[in-house]
Structures are given as C-alpha cells and as structure tokens.
Amino acid sequence: MPPKRKSNKKGKGKGKGRGRGRGKGKGKQKNNKKQNQQKKNKKKVPPPKIDQIINEFNKFNFEKADKLIKIEETNHPELSLIKLFRGLWHYRNKRIREALRIYDDVATKGNLKEELVLTYLHYVYEPLKEYAKLRKAYEKAFAESNNTRHLQQIFDCYLKELNFDNLPKISDQCYKKTKNGDYLFWSPFSMLINEQTKEISEEEKKKLRKVALPRLEKILNETIQKKQLLFLSEEFVQVYLQGLIRDQQYTKALQLIEKTVPRKFKITWERDQQLLELYYLSGNYEKTIKMAQYIILIKDPDNLVAFRSLIKTVFETNKKNPIEFLMKFIKQIQKKFPKNRASFIATIETYQKKIELIITQTKEENENEKGNELEEYLNYYLESIIHYLKTWGNKICCFRDVDGYLKKDFIIQNEEFKKKFSQSIQFLNKESLFKNEEDLESIRCVKRTLGLKLKLRSGVSLIDSGLELFKEYCNDCVQFRNLESTERRPCDDLILIGSQQFLLKYIKSGYSNESDLYCSLIAMHKGLEESPYHFQFCLQLVRLYKLMGVMHHDIFEDKVEIKHIYYDSMTHVFVEDAFDLGFVKLVDDTIEGARKFHSSARVDVGSSVSNIAQQTRKYSMVAGLIEFAKKLEKSAQFESIVLIDYMKKVSQLATDLNKLKMSLFILEDVNDREKMFETSEGHFNSLSHNYDMDVLRFWGSNTDENKLLNETLYGKNNVYKNIYLKREKLILSMILEIIKLNTTKIKLIIQDLKENTLKLFLSESDDEEKKIYNESNIWNPLWQIVDLFVLIMENDKESKEENGKKITLLINNFKDSLNNIYQIIKSHLLNTDKTLNTKLLNLISTFVNKIFPIIMIILNVLYSKKLLSKISQFNEIVNLLITFWNEDFILYSETMQNKKQSQSNIANRISLLAKPIITLFDSDKVIENMSNIIYDSQNITLNYILKQTSAYALYLKKIIKQL
C-alpha cells in the first residue's frame, strides 16, 4: 500500500509536494485560460441587430436585410426572431412555401414568450389567412403566460376562422378576465350563429336556441336594470328578437318590443313593422289590421309590405265581405295620396287574392255560381290593371309591375280575359291621363310588349315574327330620338324578343340557316346603338358572337364594367371562350381580377366579423357574411378561373419542363389542393354556381323554347359547367402524373377523360361543329400519344419485339390522326366567299390550347429521360408537326394580311346573310362595326395559334439537332 499523502499547507515549493502542487497548478491554469478565452470569444459576439433588420424591411431594401440576417443566423442561430426574419424575407420575395415552413417551425418549437415573435407570426399568418396556425401559437403563448391579450387574440382568430364552435368557452374566459360586456354577449350569440348557418338538424338547432336565448334574456334584463342603455344597442335587441321568432316564441318577442325595451331607447329599426309581423305570427289578427292601417295612414302611405299584410290578414279572418272592407280603405288612401304606387298595386292584389280564393272553393261548391263570380272579379282585376297602366304607364317600372300579374295561371289559361285585355289596351292612349307624346308612346310600347308576352306565355309561337318586331322597334326608336342615352328605353324589350325569335329559328334549323343568326346579331347591334349601355344587349351580343366562334372582347372595355362582385357571378359568360380563342390579355385581366376578388373577399369576411365584434357591433350582418363565405369557398367559377390559369401556364411552358414543374407543383402548397383535383359527383354537387341567372331574360313560347334560348345564350346549366370543370381537372391531373411518370394513374385518368370529353363536346356544340368534330376526331392524337407514353415507360413488362410492334402501330395511328385533322382544316378553314370559318378556327384553337401542349410535354419528358430513341419514326412525327404549322397554315393566315380586303369580304358576307333585316334601317355603320369585330377576333385567334405553334416548332427543331 503506498504511503498516505501528508497534507502540507505550506509546502508549495519543496520536494514532492511542491512538484505535485506545481503540476496541479499548471493544469488549473490551462483550464482557466481556455475558459477565459471562451468567455472572451463570447463577449466578442455582438447583440442581434434587430432594429436594423426591421428598418431595412421597412425601406424594402431586401438585399441589405438578407445580408444582416445571414450575419445574425451565424451569430444567433437559436433566436426565434432571427428565424422569423428569414421567413419574412422569403415571404416578401414571394417564396410562400419556404416562409411558411420557417414560420410553422417557430410557431410549434420557438420561444413564444417574446411579444415581437408573436407580432411577426401575426404579420405573415394574417394575410395568408392562416388563422388556425396563428391561434395555436397564441394558445401556446397563453398557456405559458396567462396573458389576457393572448386570450383576446385567440378569440379574434376564432372569429376570423369563422369557427364558432369553441367561441362560447373563449368568450366566457375573456369576460372573466376583462369584464367587457361584448364578450358576455358573444358567448350565446355564437351559438345562434351556428344555429342559423350550420347544416344541422332542426332538433340540434332547438338545443342551441334553448341554451342561447335564456342567456341573452338574462344579459338584457341585467343591462336594463343597471340602465346601461349604451350597451343595449339596436343590433343586440335584433339578435335576441330574431332568435325568439325562429324559436316561435312570439308572445315573448312581442313583450320584448312592447314592454321590455324602454321606449325612450331610440332604435333605428321600425318597431311598428316588427310589431306588424309579430301580431300576424302570433294570430292576433285584429291588432295586425290596426297596425297595418296605422303604418299606411300615419307613417308610410307607399308601404307595400303593410298593404300586403293587411290584404292577407283580412282574407284570413274570414270577414263576411273582405273586398268591401279593403277597397274602402284602399280608395281612401288613393284619394289622399294619389302619387303613391303601393295603393294601386294593392287594388290588383286584392282582386287577385279573391280570384285565387274563388278557384280554390270552386272544387268544393257549385261551379256555375262560382263561375259567374270568377268572371266578375276577373273583370275587376282587368280594370285595376288597366287603371294602373293609365296612371303609371309612362314609367319603365310599369311594365315589370304589370307583367308579374299577367303571369298567373288563371290569366294564361283564360282566352276570354286575354281578348278583353287586348281590346282594352288598344284604346289606352286615348283614355290616358298623359298628353305628352313621349308618355303616350311609352304606354304604347308597354301595352304592345305585354300583349306579346301574353301570346308567348299562351304558347303562341312568334318564331316567324322576328322581322315584324324589328320593323316595329325601328319605328318606335324614331319616337325617342330626343331622349338622353340611358340604359333602357320603353321599346327595348321588343328588340330583345325579336332577336331571340331569330335565334330560335336558327337553332331549330339545326344551326344551318346562318341568315337567322346574323339577323339576331344585327338586331342586338341596332338595340345597342339606340341604348348604348343596356346590359342585356351587351351580354346577349357576347353569346351570339360565341355561336359564330368569335369573341367580342371590346365590349368589356367600352360597355360592360366588370364590377367587383361580377368576378364570381358573371365572368363565366366569357372567360372560358376568351381562353379557348386566345384572348390572352382579357384572360389575364379576368384571372387577376377574380383572384384579387376572392382573396380579398375571403379575408374581408373574417376581418369583417372581427370588426363587428370589436367596433361596429352590426351583429345582424354576421349570418349573411358567413353564407357569403360559404359560397366563395365552394365557388365553381373560382375553380374554373384557377384551372384556366394553370392551363394557360401549361400552354405557355410546354417547351420548358423545369419551369412547368415549378409552376404546377406549386399546387402542392395550396391548402385546398385536394379540392382542386376532386372530380367526384358529390364535390360537383356541392359547388356554388353564383351566377346572376336573372341578367338575361328568355322569351320563347313554351318551356322548351326558353330552355333552348337559355342553354344556347347563357352557356348551359350547372350540369354542363360541372362537366367542363371535370375535363379541365382531368387534363391538369394527367399532366402532373406525366411529369411524375406515374403510368398507373395516367391510365385511370385517360379513360375518364375520354368519356368526359365526348360528353362535353356533344353538349356544347351545334350540328355543324359536331359534323366537323366527327370527321376530324380532334382529340384522337392526345389519346394515342398518351398510350404511346405509357407503353414506352412500361416497356419492361413485355418483350422488345412485342413492344416495338405496339409502338409502331400507335405511331402510325398518331400520324394518321394528325393528317386527318390537317385535311379537315384545309377543306373547311375558308368559306366559299374567302372568309375564315370561325367555328373551325375555334376547334383549331382548342387543339392548340389543350392537345398540342400535352403532346409537347410528353415529347419533352421522353427527351429528358433519353427515351426518344424508342420512337423509331420520331423525326417523321416531328416533321409532320412542324410542316403544317410552318407552311400550310400560314397560307391561310395570309388571307388576313390584307385587312381592307378581309373586312370587305366579311362585310359582303354579313350583307348577304342578313339581307332581310339590313334594308330596314341605315345599316352601314352596324355592318362596318360587325366586320371589324369579326376580323379582329379572327386575327387575334389566328395570331395566337401561329405564335404558340411556332414556339413548339422551334423547340422540336432544337430537339432534332441535339439528337
């Protein structure tokens, strides 16, 4: 055993003790030096330059901000704020995916105790509508800090998400911390919002009301007791009142208005109007009648709602003589207020109610006796309509008012009444109260149009009356020469009816008699010349030109202002056609406008609800905003716009595989990517087609004719729209799978696409187009090139010899299909009068937009994978693709080079085909305008086709050289 070491406190420099002590001392010194050096090194790292980075971002000096961030990433890599600055730099440079990746990482793993970190999370998450992620970040921060502001932000995020399920709990927590009465209100109010807007059963809705309404009542009573009338806003009362009405608690609702809410509390909504509704709903008919009379006599003699409530209630109280009671009161109002329309409309509706009652009772009682009574009241009904026409016939609204009362079945099915009506309106001018010539002419136009509408509704065909109606319109226009250019004129409906009769004739001829189509177009041009800003004329012109394969694009710059909301309700009228025909600028502008509208509208809905909670307190608007958000979320039109945008990129980038990949795979960053490629029937049935279906009116003599006009002019129905959307989605999905080399999915998609494409084409095309389509089979090259691609990519599954035979067969079929298309184009592209066949031009444009790009992408993918050698006739195929577009097709484009001659040829064609109509007025200006529109459209489409195909040809030549 070694000796124990003696302790020697003084022995530092002697013997073994000194040596050991010195050795130990050196070791300590070395360690101390290292630690000191490390401390020095740490001290040398400067603090993060947070303010400088923020300042550079504020100056939009992203380059300098990038340099500063790089320095701080080296010095302070662990700081959450520095990571967020890097994410912000990506966001400002539109690298959204990278920005979100960094922000998501910080939101889940970062230090959320720093307020600045939360601020910058808010800065990017808010505009990207990532409210759920932002809320989770605040929830994490609140769990650590118990900070009231964080809880309030959680509440705000739920509002912006339009997520009202968890809001009651958060509202209650916010109220406990802040004692702010608004939070107390939002707890039951969010339940009522769910009750109104969620797709739940009536039983579940009752449960929500059962919890929410007593809580609102308690808040109301406490507020009144404490005399906190500032909090007791109009909107608060309305929320509670409407909840009671939906819950059918009419007695309590009446008590709320009559007693609970103090009368000294001034509210802007009509207390009397609410009482009128509640008296009726609760069955207190005597009070309903008195309140309706009070509103009309004292408050508003032109209140049609009060008149209608009065009429309905008087008839339901089973008074012995409701007509006598009502007419006495109505005539009193007409005498006292002769310039108000409501009392005159009330007269018509009183007799209408009586007629409907008689018809119902006829089935149960003596038919002869009731028949005499019916005839008596039909005469009264007729007299009241004529009296209304006499009094208000010089107003444009008169036609719309009276037209509604002539739609009733008891009128359409009564030949005697229609004869009497026709006889009565013939002498209307002489009996009119108006002496002014323009007023008399206005009445004449109203009665003429009403007469025509009665005929059409009765099934009388006016299909051969287009020319007669046009003559009449031209004569009427002379009477209104001195009127200012307004949106409507009294005779405008005549020309709309006339134009649609020409169109019906064209449709029923199997789309063969083009003379009728040109007459329909000229009628609309004449109408627009007289009423330059008539919206229906503009839209009908756009659709009529589409039937010719022409895009009247100038109208959207000169006449039709695409208002903000129209981007979701009206762009479907033209944007798909604009894309098909190569109107790039119009498509780009529309896509940009639609994206901005949807982006801002979706953000605005959440922000608006948040603003209502924090500032305006317009609670009654919340349910409507949520319904609007639902429509936007399921907008068929927006899906269509997005798909067109991506198809446009496919067409433009078919020769650049790398850029195409970047452009298409960005879809993976889109939150609703799965929805964009969803093609199930359930998905399409859930879409909201937010179309303004009342913009165009159709006047056929029966339902079938109106359906024909609707489908031909307006671009089909929702079923057609769904088929179109499905085709675009399938094409885009197939392109993505081609780039991914996923042959299994390609085979599934191509089968579905074949069925869908044929169905779509046959539903949207007229007979002439179908004939050309059947001859050319324009989609065949696509099916063949895709089959070829799949075969080459799966060539290891069979013998080389067997594959070679299949490849050769597909290549020969592909060449035959292309040659067939080229021959059809050569045969049909020019009409006999040397004008371009616009319908065929439309088909060619479809080929260039939809089919040719996919052919190019497939060749491009095969080239990048060095697989083109497997196509033994590749050079022959390429030459076939290049030759036509570079040589043959350019010959046809030369017909357009001489603009003057081309327009002259088009003008001659118009004059020949529209001969029946152009002789009836000074038509030179209209013909010149039409020829310009047709020439410009053809020229734009032709140049687009040549530009696209030339780019493809250039790329193919490049591939051949490199091979």
Secondary structure, DSSP 8 states (H G I E B T S, - for coil): --------SS-SSSHHHHHHHHHHHHHHHHHHHHHHHHHHHHHHS----HHHHHHHHHTT-HHHHHHHHHHHHHH-TT-HHHHHHHHHHHHHTT-HHHHHHHHHHHHHHS-TTSHHHHHHHHHHHTTTT-HHHHHHHHHHHHHHH--HHHHHHHHHHHHHHT--SSHHHHHHHHHHHH--HHHHHHHHHHHHHHHHHS---HHHHHHHHHHHHHHHHHHHHHHHHTT-TTTS-HHHHHHHHHHHHHTT-HHHHHHIIIIIS-TTS--SS-HHHHHHHHHHHTT-HHHHHHHHHHIIIII-TT-HHHHHHHHHHHHHTT-S-HHHHHHHHHHHHHHH-TT-SHHHHHHHHHHHHHHHHHHHHHTTS-HHHHHHHHHHHHHHHHHHHHHHHHHHTTSHHHHHHHHHHTSSHHHHT-HHHHHHHHHHHHTHHHH-S--SHHHHHHHHHHHHHHHHHHHHHTT---TT-HHHHHHHHHHHHHHTTTS---S--TTHHHHHHHHHHHHHHHHHTTS--HHHHHHHHHHHHHHHHHSTT-HHHHHHHHHHHHHHT---TTHHHHT----TTHHHHTGGGTHHHHHHTT-HHHHHHHHHHHHHHHHHHHHHHHHHHHHIIIII--GGGHHHHHHHHHHHHTBHHHHHHHHHHHHHHHHHHTT-HHHHHHHHHGGGGSTTHHHHT---HHHHHH-B----TTSS----SSHHHHHHHHHHHHT--HHHHHHHHHHHHHHHHHHHHHHHT-HHHHHHHHHHHHHHHHHHHHHH--HHHHHHHHHH-TTHHHHHHHHHHHHHHTGGGS-HHHHHHHHHHHHHHHHHHHHHHHHHHHHHSB-TTS-B-HHHHHHHHHIIIIIHHHHHHHHHHHHHTT-GGG-TTHHHHHHHHHHIIIIIHHHHHGGGTSHHHHHHHHHHHHHHHTHHHHTTTT-HHHHHHHHHHHHHHHHHHHHHHHHHHHHHHHHHHHHHHH-
